[in-house]
Every structure is written in C-alpha cells, then in structure tokens.
C-alpha cells in the first residue's frame, strides 16, 4: 500500500519505518528541512533502539522516502497519517495547531479519496476538527464533493521499545465510521497480526479517549507507588517488598509499580494535563488525576529533600555526581525529565553537579545550557571524581552493577542517593556505603 506519514518525530518516524518494513511504500513528510536532510543522509534525529537499522534497510530497498514537498507527499498515499506534535498549551490543553495545519495541507492538495489518520495523541473531538479543516480546504478549491474519511488510530509506543511495540502490537485501536476506511486500515495492519487479530474497531471519540485513559492509568500507578514509598519510609516498611507482595496479585500485576523520582517524557505529563483540561471543559473535576499530577510534581523533589536533610539547605562547596539525565533508559528524551528539577534545585542551593548519561548528553546540553555549576562528565568515573555523593536518577543497565570500590575511592565520602532503587541496601552496608533509596527504611534498618 502507499502511505504518507506527516511528521518525522518520535511517532511519525517509527510508524513510517515499521510500515515500510512490512512492504508498504511510505513517504515521510516534514517541513523541517534540516531533519529531512539528516534522514536522507542516513542520520536519525532521535535515539530509539533498532530504529536506525529499520530506516536504513527500507531506504535502501526504496520503500521509505523523506520529503519536505507537501503536494508530493499528499499525492503519494491513499492513507495519510498525521503524526505531528501536540505540545501542552498554557492551560494544559493539547495544542492542535500542527495537527490542523497538516489536515489543511492535505485538503489543499488531495484530488481523490484519502483516509486521514490521527496518529498523534489528541483530545476527544479532534477528528471532527480535522474533518472540518480538510473540508474547508476542499471547498475553497471548489472540490467540496471529494470523499475522504478521518480515522483515529492512537499509538501505544513505549520510548526505548517503540520499534518492538510497533512490529508486535498488543492492540491496534481504530476509531472510524467509514467502512472503506476500516477495510483499508485492516489491510494495512493485517501483516502485524499474523498470530491473532488485535484490531479493535470502535467509534472515533472512544478511540481518542482510549489513548488518554491508558496513559492516565499508568501515570496513576506510578504516582500511587511513589506516595506509598514515602509512607513506607515513615512507618518503617520496605516498598520493594510491598511492590512484590501486591504485584503478585494478577488483578494488579507488576508493571509500573516501581517507585522512583517521578514520571517524565513526552506522554504522561502532557496527557494527564490534557485529560484534566478535558474534564474541566466538560464541567467535571478529575480529582484523582489532579492528585496524580500533584504527587508527581512532589516526587521530583524527593532526592533533593534527602540531600538537604543530609547536608543542609546551603550546598555551597558541595559537588554531586549525577548518573542519568534522560527521563528513562534507552532514550535521549529530556522532556519533563526529573533530572532537570534535581539539577536546578541542587545548583540553586550552590552545589556543583557533574552529570553523565550514556545517550542523552547532547540533548541534555541543549536543554540545560547555561545552568551555573553544571558540568557534563565524559564518563561514569569522570562524574564521580571528587564528588560528595553519587545521585542515581535514571536506571540505565550499565549503572546497575558498578565497581563499588571504585565509587568509594572516587567520592569524598561513601554516600549514594538511589532514585531508582537499583542497588541492594544490604550490599551497600556490606560495602561500607551510606545508602538512601526510595521507600526502603526497613531494608536499611536490617
């Protein structure tokens, strides 16, 4: 099939690459000439495991192309995916200007039937706005009778595992009321469902709502566990033991039960805010989700609070090694990353921070430039040199089993603040390291 994908960001590029991997002829459109040239030259603008190989393989096979030419891209695909950004507006709502601009451009250049697919995460009712934008552009050209369908097909990709999620989806949600569009979407996705049918067809508004509901539920689990971790510290329990105890219940499961420094990234913070805003527009206060957001904001300060409790409010003259900048492993995404709050709070109190991340250094330098007292280290060891303590923020695999003797030798004092509970408190005691995790007071008292 011939497919056009508007947007070469996280959603658009992964979607386009994976669709071409299944034999479709895909054109990816972006107005960012620098990004398109990078892709044409063999570069990849985001870090996502496995993506580079898929892109290069399908470009070489002639199934995947990149362009800035709108007319060419619209003419190519019967199916037109819109995968552009929907950043939060000042009031927390999703900013739809890029989605609607893409829809208008499709309407300005289409000449035959198109299936226009909202792949971006958008609030309920967006399909109606997209339909109106396309229709207005067609009417302006005197082509108001041209047939098209607007479909909601939300993405459920985890950063760091997006290629695998796209190639082996656990569900494919399609919101549509046009039978021809449903048949085309089923044909497009059948190669991804060889074992059993994972396609869920529903009305458009339910499909739009499903994406927000899924992310809000996962964010709720994270904030709930983070609050329980803080309570565990006060009552002398070990949240890691609690996590295993409740996670063994099949009604609860083990996913998204890991306490830490709060959630970040491009989805959860934005989507929780957008759903809260949708509730307000509908005259309903979503108290649970507001509490989720408030708990997450507090959690991003937990490590700093522990550091202040240990060293005092004035951190002038102190240096902290910080391992992990990206909001999660296997990505370079710094959007809403807890590390940004931690660095800001430490340096504001006069501390120096020596930060290292295996992948996100370039992106971190871009978004955190100009922070006084922040130095980007060249390695884990370089970050440790002469620091008063090690602060672990992101649970990269290479951080999980380090040389603790080397850590003790490099630090001024053997002290670790573990924001992801990746180290065993009993082992830390054995190593002679003072250790502070998240919700692990019982483990530390043993």
Helices and strands as residue ranges (DSSP letters): E 2-6, H 10-21, E 25-29, H 33-40, H 51-60, E 64-67, H 70-76, E 79-82, H 97-109, E 114-118, H 126-140, E 148-152, H 162-167, E 172-175, H 179-189, G 190-192, E 199-202, H 204-235, H 239-247, H 268-281, H 287-299, H 302-311, E 319-323, H 338-348, E 352-356, H 361-367, E 374-376, H 380-384, E 389-392, G 397-399, H 404-410, E 415-418, H 425-431, E 434-436, H 441-445
